Amino acid sequence: MGTVLDTDERWRIIDRERASLADLLEGLSPEEWDTRTRCGDWRVRDVAAHLTVAARFSYGTVLREYLRARGDLDRMIHDSAVREGDRPVDEIVGNLRSIIGSRRLAPTTTPREPLLDLLVHGQDIALALGRQREMPPEAARDAADRVWTMRFPPRPWPLPKARLVATDIEWARGTGEEVRGPIAALLLLLTGRTDAALPHLTGEVPTGG
């Protein structure tokens, strides 16, 4: 059972997600911008800034950031987000709006990665702020498929040892005891946001590599 999204549709959803997230960010208070998220030490401002980097940084800038991080990709991603996150908030929102319509990708990635990033990090921001942010089921299914089949870059989250079944769209993966819920909750589970996913799921959720 594969994804139904083609490349053009992915980009249309990416543009909508960027626009709606910019709308959300525009109304935040200074305290909300500095709220810690589930992403380690990243604040809302760092997560938002991270979502603009791939579409704004040239390959030369990416290489300089990589060398600055001494070849550590995770450190490069972290540090570039924190540096960009220290920009004025209106600049962060402006940067996000400026990439609506952009088709620039980070090296070695496809449109599936920015879609996954936007969906999951959009939830990280909303959850940190106690807000509701809807996730389009077709887009969430596409992103869940991407996580399930991820080989490069290596998947940073272990797959649950269970049979995952979406209740709002046709999608199922895995073997074992059945875990059921909306595809958005299953995507959060697949990307390590277990505490946010669990209230929306039924069935035991074992994890392991």
Stockholm file with secondary structure:
# STOCKHOLM 1.0

chainA/1-209         MGTVLDTDERWRIIDRERASLADLLEGLSPEEWDTRTRCGDWRVRDVAAHLTVAARFSYGTVLREYLRARGDLDRMIHDSAVREGDRPVDEIVGNLRSIIGSRRLAPTTTPREPLLDLLVHGQDIALALGRQREMPPEAARDAADRVWTMRFPPRPWPLPKARLVATDIEWARGTGEEVRGPIAALLLLLTGRTDAALPHLTGEVPTGG
#=GR chainA/1-209 SS CCCCCCHHHHHHHHHHHHHHHHHHHHTCCHHHHTCBCSSTTCBHHHHHHHHHHHHHCCHHHHHHHHHHTTTCHHHHHHHHHHHHHTSCHHHHHHHHHHTTTCCCCCTTCCTHHHHHHHHHHHHHHHHHHTCCCCCCHHHHHHHHHHHHTCCSSCCSSCCBSSEEEESSSSCEECCSSEEEECHHHHHHHHTTCHHHHGGGCBSCCCBCC
#=GC SS_cons         CCCCCCHHHHHHHHHHHHHHHHHHHHTCCHHHHTCBCSSTTCBHHHHHHHHHHHHHCCHHHHHHHHHHTTTCHHHHHHHHHHHHHTSCHHHHHHHHHHTTTCCCCCTTCCTHHHHHHHHHHHHHHHHHHTCCCCCCHHHHHHHHHHHHTCCSSCCSSCCBSSEEEESSSSCEECCSSEEEECHHHHHHHHTTCHHHHGGGCBSCCCBCC
//
